[in-house]
Amino acid sequence: MTMASSALWASDHTQQVTCIACGETADREAAREYDKHGDRWSREGKEFEYLCKPCHSEYCHQNRNGLERTLVAADAGRTDRNTFLSRFCELVANNSDPE
């Protein structure tokens, strides 16, 4: 093992992350990576979000078929709940692909 890879592991080992589902803080090694693009194996240039182990085991691991694009198009996290839900329902009802 080279010193560079050892240093990378050490920084990852002590890093704290926040679960995107429940907001709890956890050690990086006790969390699971979440890639909103659905391809966590293509790592170049990506910054991952994280789920704590309990939230990771609870979420559905099935194909999302455009869910992330629909959430972005409905302004998830950028608008109030009612506006988001209205936009999301409209997009889903119209079976619209926001791209």
N, CA, C and O atoms as a printed pandas DataFrame, in Angstrom:
     atom_number atom_name residue_name chain_id  residue_number  x_coord  y_coord  z_coord
0              1         N          MET        A               1    0.856   -1.178    0.000
1              2        CA          MET        A               1    0.000    0.000    0.000
2              3         C          MET        A               1    0.898    1.235    0.000
3              4         O          MET        A               1    1.850    1.315    0.775
4              5         N          THR        A               2    0.598    2.177   -0.852
5              6        CA          THR        A               2    1.395    3.393   -0.904
6              7         C          THR        A               2    0.935    4.356    0.171
7              8         O          THR        A               2   -0.145    4.205    0.742
8              9         N          MET        A               3    1.763    5.339    0.437
9             10        CA          MET        A               3    1.406    6.326    1.443
10            11         C          MET        A               3    0.173    7.127    1.015
11            12         O          MET        A               3   -0.659    7.480    1.850
12            13         N          ALA        A               4    0.056    7.412   -0.283
13            14        CA          ALA        A               4   -1.094    8.184   -0.766
14            15         C          ALA        A               4   -2.396    7.435   -0.521
15            16         O          ALA        A               4   -3.365    8.025   -0.043
16            17         N          SER        A               5   -2.432    6.146   -0.840
17            18        CA          SER        A               5   -3.667    5.401   -0.613
18            19         C          SER        A               5   -3.923    5.230    0.874
19            20         O          SER        A               5   -5.078    5.224    1.300
20            21         N          SER        A               6   -2.884    5.092    1.665
21            22        CA          SER        A               6   -3.049    5.003    3.114
22            23         C          SER        A               6   -3.620    6.301    3.668
23            24         O          SER        A               6   -4.476    6.279    4.553
24            25         N          ALA        A               7   -3.149    7.429    3.152
25            26        CA          ALA        A               7   -3.646    8.728    3.613
26            27         C          ALA        A               7   -5.105    8.916    3.204
27            28         O          ALA        A               7   -5.904    9.474    3.956
28            29         N          LEU        A               8   -5.442    8.444    2.004
29            30        CA          LEU        A               8   -6.831    8.549    1.568
30            31         C          LEU        A               8   -7.739    7.722    2.475
31            32         O          LEU        A               8   -8.817    8.177    2.856
32            33         N          TRP        A               9   -7.312    6.516    2.817
33            34        CA          TRP        A               9   -8.113    5.671    3.682
34            35         C          TRP        A               9   -8.254    6.303    5.054
35            36         O          TRP        A               9   -9.338    6.276    5.638
36            37         N          ALA        A              10   -7.184    6.868    5.575
37            38        CA          ALA        A              10   -7.228    7.477    6.905
38            39         C          ALA        A              10   -8.197    8.643    6.943
39            40         O          ALA        A              10   -8.931    8.803    7.919
40            41         N          SER        A              11   -8.215    9.474    5.883
41            42        CA          SER        A              11   -9.133   10.612    5.889
42            43         C          SER        A              11  -10.577   10.128    5.755
43            44         O          SER        A              11  -11.480   10.709    6.357
44            45         N          ASP        A              12  -10.801    9.079    4.976
45            46        CA          ASP        A              12  -12.132    8.516    4.813
46            47         C          ASP        A              12  -12.581    7.848    6.117
47            48         O          ASP        A              12  -13.757    7.888    6.476
48            49         N          HIS        A              13  -11.641    7.244    6.803
49            50        CA          HIS        A              13  -11.908    6.507    8.037
50            51         C          HIS        A              13  -12.442    7.423    9.139
51            52         O          HIS        A              13  -13.271    6.993    9.940
52            53         N          THR        A              14  -11.986    8.666    9.194
53            54        CA          THR        A              14  -12.385    9.584   10.267
54            55         C          THR        A              14  -13.428   10.607    9.823
55            56         O          THR        A              14  -13.869   11.419   10.637
56            57         N          GLN        A              15  -13.825   10.587    8.577
57            58        CA          GLN        A              15  -14.771   11.569    8.038
58            59         C          GLN        A              15  -16.170   11.347    8.610
59            60         O          GLN        A              15  -16.604   10.209    8.789
60            61         N          GLN        A              16  -16.862   12.434    8.891
61            62        CA          GLN        A              16  -18.264   12.398    9.316
62            63         C          GLN        A              16  -19.134   12.801    8.131
63            64         O          GLN        A              16  -18.799   13.734    7.401
64            65         N          VAL        A              17  -20.244   12.105    7.940
65            66        CA          VAL        A              17  -21.181   12.409    6.859
66            67         C          VAL        A              17  -22.582   12.533    7.440
67            68         O          VAL        A              17  -22.854   12.052    8.540
68            69         N          THR        A              18  -23.464   13.178    6.693
69            70        CA          THR        A              18  -24.850   13.352    7.118
70            71         C          THR        A              18  -25.754   12.514    6.227
71            72         O          THR        A              18  -25.651   12.569    5.002
72            73         N          CYS        A              19  -26.629   11.750    6.836
73            74        CA          CYS        A              19  -27.581   10.919    6.105
74            75         C          CYS        A              19  -28.599   11.826    5.417
75            76         O          CYS        A              19  -29.207   12.681    6.060
76            77         N          ILE        A              20  -28.782   11.640    4.116
77            78        CA          ILE        A              20  -29.713   12.481    3.366
78            79         C          ILE        A              20  -31.163   12.133    3.665
79            80         O          ILE        A              20  -32.060   12.902    3.318
80            81         N          ALA        A              21  -31.416   10.986    4.302
81            82        CA          ALA        A              21  -32.791   10.587    4.606
82            83         C          ALA        A              21  -33.249   11.076    5.977
83            84         O          ALA        A              21  -34.353   11.606    6.104
84            85         N          CYS        A              22  -32.419   10.907    7.002
85            86        CA          CYS        A              22  -32.858   11.245    8.363
86            87         C          CYS        A              22  -32.105   12.416    8.981
87            88         O          CYS        A              22  -32.528   12.947   10.007
88            89         N          GLY        A              23  -30.982   12.830    8.365
89            90        CA          GLY        A              23  -30.231   13.969    8.871
90            91         C          GLY        A              23  -29.240   13.647    9.969
91            92         O          GLY        A              23  -28.560   14.546   10.464
92            93         N          GLU        A              24  -29.141   12.381   10.364
93            94        CA          GLU        A              24  -28.198   11.995   11.409
94            95         C          GLU        A              24  -26.770   12.025   10.876
95            96         O          GLU        A              24  -26.536   11.780    9.692
96            97         N          THR        A              25  -25.820   12.328   11.753
97            98        CA          THR        A              25  -24.409   12.313   11.407
98            99         C          THR        A              25  -23.841   10.951   11.775
99           100         O          THR        A              25  -24.148   10.402   12.833
100          101         N          ALA        A              26  -23.000   10.408   10.880
101          102        CA          ALA        A              26  -22.402    9.096   11.117
102          103         C          ALA        A              26  -20.969    9.106   10.622
103          104         O          ALA        A              26  -20.597    9.933    9.789
104          105         N          ASP        A              27  -20.165    8.187   11.134
105          106        CA          ASP        A              27  -18.828    7.991   10.590
106          107         C          ASP        A              27  -18.977    7.525    9.149
107          108         O          ASP        A              27  -19.878    6.745    8.841
108          109         N          ARG        A              28  -18.111    7.989    8.270
109          110        CA          ARG        A              28  -18.161    7.619    6.859
110          111         C          ARG        A              28  -18.158    6.102    6.691
111          112         O          ARG        A              28  -18.888    5.565    5.858
112          113         N          GLU        A              29  -17.342    5.418    7.476
113          114        CA          GLU        A              29  -17.253    3.963    7.338
114          115         C          GLU        A              29  -18.532    3.253    7.802
115          116         O          GLU        A              29  -18.736    2.081    7.486
116          117         N          ALA        A              30  -19.386    3.950    8.544
117          118        CA          ALA        A              30  -20.646    3.372    9.018
118          119         C          ALA        A              30  -21.820    3.821    8.156
119          120         O          ALA        A              30  -22.974    3.633    8.540
120          121         N          ALA        A              31  -21.541    4.413    6.993
121          122        CA          ALA        A              31  -22.592    4.913    6.102
122          123         C          ALA        A              31  -22.458    4.233    4.742
123          124         O          ALA        A              31  -21.452    3.586    4.450
124          125         N          ARG        A              32  -23.486    4.391    3.924
125          126        CA          ARG        A              32  -23.485    3.833    2.578
126          127         C          ARG        A              32  -23.561    4.964    1.561
127          128         O          ARG        A              32  -24.308    5.926    1.744
128          129         N          GLU        A              33  -22.781    4.842    0.487
129          130        CA          GLU        A              33  -22.811    5.848   -0.574
130          131         C          GLU        A              33  -24.137    5.808   -1.303
131          132         O          GLU        A              33  -24.711    4.739   -1.514
132          133         N          TYR        A              34  -24.620    6.976   -1.685
133          134        CA          TYR        A              34  -25.815    7.091   -2.506
134          135         C          TYR        A              34  -25.458    7.952   -3.702
135          136         O          TYR        A              34  -24.990    9.081   -3.551
136          137         N          ASP        A              35  -25.678    7.419   -4.879
137          138        CA          ASP        A              35  -25.406    8.148   -6.106
138          139         C          ASP        A              35  -26.738    8.443   -6.778
139          140         O          ASP        A              35  -27.392    7.537   -7.295
140          141         N          LYS        A              36  -27.137    9.700   -6.770
141          142        CA          LYS        A              36  -28.451   10.063   -7.307
142          143         C          LYS        A              36  -28.575    9.768   -8.792
143          144         O          LYS        A              36  -29.682    9.783   -9.329
144          145         N          HIS        A              37  -27.467    9.501   -9.464
145          146        CA          HIS        A              37  -27.518    9.152  -10.878
146          147         C          HIS        A              37  -27.647    7.647  -11.075
147          148         O          HIS        A              37  -27.773    7.172  -12.204
148          149         N          GLY        A              38  -27.614    6.896   -9.973
149          150        CA          GLY        A              38  -27.842    5.460  -10.034
150          151         C          GLY        A              38  -26.672    4.632  -10.511
151          152         O          GLY        A              38  -26.850    3.461  -10.846
152          153         N          ASP        A              39  -25.474    5.204  -10.553
153          154        CA          ASP        A              39  -24.308    4.466  -11.033
154          155         C          ASP        A              39  -23.126    4.762  -10.126
155          156         O          ASP        A              39  -22.232    5.526  -10.489
156          157         N          ARG        A              40  -23.123    4.163   -8.961
157          158        CA          ARG        A              40  -22.069    4.462   -7.993
158          159         C          ARG        A              40  -20.714    3.875   -8.375
159          160         O          ARG        A              40  -19.707    4.184   -7.739
160          161         N          TRP        A              41  -20.678    3.031   -9.405
161          162        CA          TRP        A              41  -19.414    2.420   -9.807
162          163         C          TRP        A              41  -18.601    3.342  -10.710
163          164         O          TRP        A              41  -17.380    3.203  -10.772
164          165         N          SER        A              42  -19.230    4.267  -11.402
165          166        CA          SER        A              42  -18.506    5.274  -12.177
166          167         C          SER        A              42  -18.204    6.418  -11.224
167          168         O          SER        A              42  -19.073    7.249  -10.961
168          169         N          ARG        A              43  -17.002    6.471  -10.710
169          170        CA          ARG        A              43  -16.670    7.351   -9.606
170          171         C          ARG        A              43  -16.001    8.660  -10.028
171          172         O          ARG        A              43  -15.983    9.611   -9.247
172          173         N          GLU        A              44  -15.462    8.732  -11.218
173          174        CA          GLU        A              44  -14.677    9.889  -11.621
174          175         C          GLU        A              44  -15.503   11.171  -11.619
175          176         O          GLU        A              44  -16.543   11.250  -12.272
176          177         N          GLY        A              45  -15.032   12.171  -10.882
177          178        CA          GLY        A              45  -15.655   13.484  -10.859
178          179         C          GLY        A              45  -16.933   13.575  -10.041
179          180         O          GLY        A              45  -17.639   14.581  -10.122
180          181         N          LYS        A              46  -17.247   12.561   -9.263
181          182        CA          LYS        A              46  -18.493   12.559   -8.500
182          183         C          LYS        A              46  -18.261   12.873   -7.036
183          184         O          LYS        A              46  -17.213   12.562   -6.471
184          185         N          GLU        A              47  -19.253   13.492   -6.442
185          186        CA          GLU        A              47  -19.324   13.641   -5.000
186          187         C          GLU        A              47  -20.572   12.902   -4.564
187          188         O          GLU        A              47  -21.672   13.198   -5.030
188          189         N          PHE        A              48  -20.402   11.945   -3.675
189          190        CA          PHE        A              48  -21.517   11.121   -3.253
190          191         C          PHE        A              48  -22.224   11.712   -2.052
191          192         O          PHE        A              48  -21.637   12.445   -1.256
192          193         N          GLU        A              49  -23.505   11.374   -1.938
193          194        CA          GLU        A              49  -24.274   11.655   -0.740
194          195         C          GLU        A              49  -24.280   10.345    0.039
195          196         O          GLU        A              49  -23.850    9.315   -0.480
196          197         N          TYR        A              50  -24.764   10.374    1.283
197          198        CA          TYR        A              50  -24.672    9.189    2.120
198          199         C          TYR        A              50  -25.976    8.888    2.835
199          200         O          TYR        A              50  -26.766    9.783    3.134
200          201         N          LEU        A              51  -26.181    7.597    3.104
201          202        CA          LEU        A              51  -27.288    7.114    3.910
202          203         C          LEU        A              51  -26.698    6.358    5.095
203          204         O          LEU        A              51  -25.734    5.608    4.942
204          205         N          CYS        A              52  -27.282    6.557    6.284
205          206        CA          CYS        A              52  -26.866    5.739    7.410
206          207         C          CYS        A              52  -27.336    4.310    7.142
207          208         O          CYS        A              52  -28.213    4.102    6.304
208          209         N          LYS        A              53  -26.771    3.330    7.833
209          210        CA          LYS        A              53  -27.123    1.937    7.565
210          211         C          LYS        A              53  -28.614    1.646    7.749
211          212         O          LYS        A              53  -29.187    0.953    6.908
212          213         N          PRO        A              54  -29.281    2.146    8.816
213          214        CA          PRO        A              54  -30.722    1.868    8.937
214          215         C          PRO        A              54  -31.535    2.441    7.768
215          216         O          PRO        A              54  -32.424    1.760    7.257
216          217         N          CYS        A              55  -31.254    3.669    7.338
217          218        CA          CYS        A              55  -31.993    4.257    6.213
218          219         C          CYS        A              55  -31.679    3.517    4.919
219          220         O          CYS        A              55  -32.567    3.299    4.096
220          221         N          HIS        A              56  -30.415    3.129    4.736
221          222        CA          HIS        A              56  -30.032    2.392    3.533
222          223         C          HIS        A              56  -30.803    1.085    3.431
223          224         O          HIS        A              56  -31.247    0.717    2.343
224          225         N          SER        A              57  -30.970    0.381    4.535
225          226        CA          SER        A              57  -31.674   -0.905    4.490
226          227         C          SER        A              57  -33.174   -0.724    4.280
227          228         O          SER        A              57  -33.847   -1.655    3.839
228          229         N          GLU        A              58  -33.714    0.469    4.589
229          230        CA          GLU        A              58  -35.142    0.715    4.436
230          231         C          GLU        A              58  -35.545    1.194    3.040
231          232         O          GLU        A              58  -36.690    0.998    2.633
232          233         N          TYR        A              59  -34.621    1.821    2.298
233          234        CA          TYR        A              59  -35.052    2.370    1.017
234          235         C          TYR        A              59  -35.117    1.295   -0.059
235          236         O          TYR        A              59  -34.437    0.272    0.030
236          237         N          CYS        A              60  -35.919    1.529   -1.051
237          238        CA          CYS        A              60  -36.143    0.588   -2.139
238          239         C          CYS        A              60  -34.918    0.580   -3.052
239          240         O          CYS        A              60  -34.457    1.635   -3.486
240          241         N          HIS        A              61  -34.409   -0.577   -3.335
241          242        CA          HIS        A              61  -33.216   -0.701   -4.166
242          243         C          HIS        A              61  -33.553   -1.026   -5.623
243          244         O          HIS        A              61  -32.689   -1.469   -6.380
244          245         N          GLN        A              62  -34.802   -0.805   -6.010
245          246        CA          GLN        A              62  -35.233   -1.079   -7.375
246          247         C          GLN        A              62  -34.849    0.079   -8.298
247          248         O          GLN        A              62  -34.560    1.185   -7.841
248          249         N          ASN        A              63  -34.850   -0.192   -9.586
249          250        CA          ASN        A              63  -34.557    0.823  -10.593
250          251         C          ASN        A              63  -35.505    2.012  -10.433
251          252         O          ASN        A              63  -36.706    1.829  -10.233
252          253         N          ARG        A              64  -34.972    3.210  -10.520
253          254        CA          ARG        A              64  -35.761    4.425  -10.289
254          255         C          ARG        A              64  -36.382    4.997  -11.557
255          256         O          ARG        A              64  -37.216    5.898  -11.465
256          257         N          ASN        A              65  -36.014    4.516  -12.715
257          258        CA          ASN        A              65  -36.621    4.913  -13.993
258          259         C          ASN        A              65  -36.963    6.396  -14.101
259          260         O          ASN        A              65  -38.130    6.744  -14.279
260          261         N          GLY        A              66  -35.983    7.262  -13.998
261          262        CA          GLY        A              66  -36.204    8.690  -14.193
262          263         C          GLY        A              66  -36.654    9.450  -12.955
263          264         O          GLY        A              66  -36.955   10.641  -13.041
264          265         N          LEU        A              67  -36.706    8.789  -11.812
265          266        CA          LEU        A              67  -37.174    9.460  -10.601
266          267         C          LEU        A              67  -36.345   10.694  -10.269
267          268         O          LEU        A              67  -36.905   11.741   -9.943
268          269         N          GLU        A              68  -35.031   10.590  -10.345
269          270        CA          GLU        A              68  -34.176   11.740   -9.993
270          271         C          GLU        A              68  -34.446   12.920  -10.917
271          272         O          GLU        A              68  -34.527   14.055  -10.447
272          273         N          ARG        A              69  -34.585   12.684  -12.202
273          274        CA          ARG        A              69  -34.881   13.777  -13.146
274          275         C          ARG        A              69  -36.230   14.419  -12.813
275          276         O          ARG        A              69  -36.381   15.638  -12.896
276          277         N          THR        A              70  -37.206   13.593  -12.436
277          278        CA          THR        A              70  -38.534   14.117  -12.094
278          279         C          THR        A              70  -38.463   14.940  -10.813
279          280         O          THR        A              70  -39.092   15.994  -10.722
280          281         N          LEU        A              71  -37.707   14.476   -9.828
281          282        CA          LEU        A              71  -37.547   15.235   -8.580
282          283         C          LEU        A              71  -36.895   16.590   -8.839
283          284         O          LEU        A              71  -37.323   17.605   -8.288
284          285         N          VAL        A              72  -35.875   16.605   -9.667
285          286        CA          VAL        A              72  -35.200   17.864   -9.999
286          287         C          VAL        A              72  -36.153   18.787  -10.752
287          288         O          VAL        A              72  -36.219   19.982  -10.465
288          289         N          ALA        A              73  -36.886   18.239  -11.709
289          290        CA          ALA        A              73  -37.827   19.051  -12.488
290          291         C          ALA        A              73  -38.935   19.625  -11.614
291          292         O          ALA        A              73  -39.461   20.699  -11.906
292          293         N          ALA        A              74  -39.294   18.919  -10.544
293          294        CA          ALA        A              74  -40.344   19.388   -9.631
294          295         C          ALA        A              74  -39.776   20.293   -8.539
295          296         O          ALA        A              74  -40.502   20.693   -7.628
296          297         N          ASP        A              75  -38.485   20.619   -8.623
297          298        CA          ASP        A              75  -37.796   21.498   -7.666
298          299         C          ASP        A              75  -37.717   20.931   -6.251
299          300         O          ASP        A              75  -37.840   21.676   -5.279
300          301         N          ALA        A              76  -37.515   19.627   -6.129
301          302        CA          ALA        A              76  -37.361   18.996   -4.816
302          303         C          ALA        A              76  -36.256   19.690   -4.026
303          304         O          ALA        A              76  -35.151   19.891   -4.529
304          305         N          GLY        A              77  -36.563   20.046   -2.802
305          306        CA          GLY        A              77  -35.595   20.695   -1.924
306          307         C          GLY        A              77  -35.366   22.162   -2.200
307          308         O          GLY        A              77  -34.591   22.807   -1.494
308          309         N          ARG        A              78  -36.027   22.711   -3.220
309          310        CA          ARG        A              78  -35.831   24.121   -3.571
310          311         C          ARG        A              78  -37.111   24.929   -3.506
311          312         O          ARG        A              78  -37.101   26.136   -3.744
312          313         N          THR        A              79  -38.215   24.268   -3.186
313          314        CA          THR        A              79  -39.503   24.952   -3.132
314          315         C          THR        A              79  -40.283   24.403   -1.944
315          316         O          THR        A              79  -39.867   23.426   -1.322
316          317         N          ASP        A              80  -41.398   25.023   -1.634
317          318        CA          ASP        A              80  -42.198   24.543   -0.500
318          319         C          ASP        A              80  -42.841   23.194   -0.836
319          320         O          ASP        A              80  -42.947   22.821   -2.005
320          321         N          ARG        A              81  -43.259   22.484    0.183
321          322        CA          ARG        A              81  -43.794   21.131    0.048
322          323         C          ARG        A              81  -44.993   21.062   -0.902
323          324         O          ARG        A              81  -45.040   20.195   -1.774
324          325         N          ASN        A              82  -45.958   21.964   -0.740
325          326        CA          ASN        A              82  -47.164   21.917   -1.576
326          327         C          ASN        A              82  -46.856   22.154   -3.051
327          328         O          ASN        A              82  -47.396   21.470   -3.921
328          329         N          THR        A              83  -45.990   23.119   -3.328
329          330        CA          THR        A              83  -45.619   23.394   -4.717
330          331         C          THR        A              83  -44.885   22.196   -5.308
331          332         O          THR        A              83  -45.166   21.776   -6.431
332          333         N          PHE        A              84  -43.940   21.650   -4.542
333          334        CA          PHE        A              84  -43.212   20.467   -5.016
334          335         C          PHE        A              84  -44.172   19.319   -5.316
335          336         O          PHE        A              84  -44.116   18.728   -6.394
336          337         N          LEU        A              85  -45.053   19.001   -4.362
337          338        CA          LEU        A              85  -45.978   17.881   -4.560
338          339         C          LEU        A              85  -46.894   18.094   -5.758
339          340         O          LEU        A              85  -47.177   17.158   -6.505
340          341         N          SER        A              86  -47.348   19.305   -5.934
341          342        CA          SER        A              86  -48.200   19.615   -7.086
342          343         C          SER        A              86  -47.444   19.383   -8.395
343          344         O          SER        A              86  -47.958   18.742   -9.311
344          345         N          ARG        A              87  -46.215   19.912   -8.475
345          346        CA          ARG        A              87  -45.410   19.749   -9.688
346          347         C          ARG        A              87  -45.076   18.279   -9.928
347          348         O          ARG        A              87  -45.173   17.788  -11.053
348          349         N          PHE        A              88  -44.679   17.574   -8.854
349          350        CA          PHE        A              88  -44.307   16.165   -8.979
350          351         C          PHE        A              88  -45.496   15.341   -9.477
351          352         O          PHE        A              88  -45.354   14.542  -10.404
352          353         N          CYS        A              89  -46.657   15.532   -8.867
353          354        CA          CYS        A              89  -47.856   14.789   -9.280
354          355         C          CYS        A              89  -48.223   15.076  -10.725
355          356         O          CYS        A              89  -48.619   14.172  -11.461
356          357         N          GLU        A              90  -48.094   16.329  -11.133
357          358        CA          GLU        A              90  -48.391   16.691  -12.518
358          359         C          GLU        A              90  -47.444   15.982  -13.487
359          360         O          GLU        A              90  -47.879   15.448  -14.507
360          361         N          LEU        A              91  -46.156   15.980  -13.165
361          362        CA          LEU        A              91  -45.177   15.316  -14.023
362          363         C          LEU        A              91  -45.441   13.815  -14.111
363          364         O          LEU        A              91  -45.363   13.227  -15.190
364          365         N          VAL        A              92  -45.753   13.203  -12.974
365          366        CA          VAL        A              92  -46.009   11.761  -12.958
366          367         C          VAL        A              92  -47.306   11.441  -13.690
367          368         O          VAL        A              92  -47.365   10.482  -14.459
368          369         N          ALA        A              93  -48.350   12.243  -13.453
369          370        CA          ALA        A              93  -49.643   12.008  -14.105
370          371         C          ALA        A              93  -49.544   12.126  -15.625
371          372         O          ALA        A              93  -50.203   11.395  -16.364
372          373         N          ASN        A              94  -48.721   13.044  -16.066
373          374        CA          ASN        A              94  -48.544   13.242  -17.512
374          375         C          ASN        A              94  -47.506   12.299  -18.102
375          376         O          ASN        A              94  -47.245   12.297  -19.305
376          377         N          ASN        A              95  -46.913   11.485  -17.199
377          378        CA          ASN        A              95  -45.862   10.547  -17.611
378          379         C          ASN        A              95  -44.782   11.268  -18.404
379          380         O          ASN        A              95  -44.266   10.757  -19.399
380          381         N          SER        A              96  -44.451   12.484  -17.931
381          382        CA          SER        A              96  -43.496   13.328  -18.630
382          383         C          SER        A              96  -42.070   12.966  -18.245
383          384         O          SER        A              96  -41.766   12.733  -17.075
384          385         N          ASP        A              97  -41.210   12.924  -19.237
385          386        CA          ASP        A              97  -39.784   12.840  -18.979
386          387         C          ASP        A              97  -39.258   14.257  -19.054
387          388         O          ASP        A              97  -39.267   14.855  -20.130
388          389         N          PRO        A              98  -38.786   14.830  -17.905
389          390        CA          PRO        A              98  -38.397   16.232  -17.883
390          391         C          PRO        A              98  -37.242   16.615  -18.787
391          392         O          PRO        A              98  -36.973   17.805  -18.954
392          393         N          GLU        A              99  -36.549   15.654  -19.376
393          394        CA          GLU        A              99  -35.442   16.000  -20.270
394          395         C          GLU        A              99  -35.897   16.120  -21.694
395          396         O          GLU        A              99  -35.089   16.406  -22.578
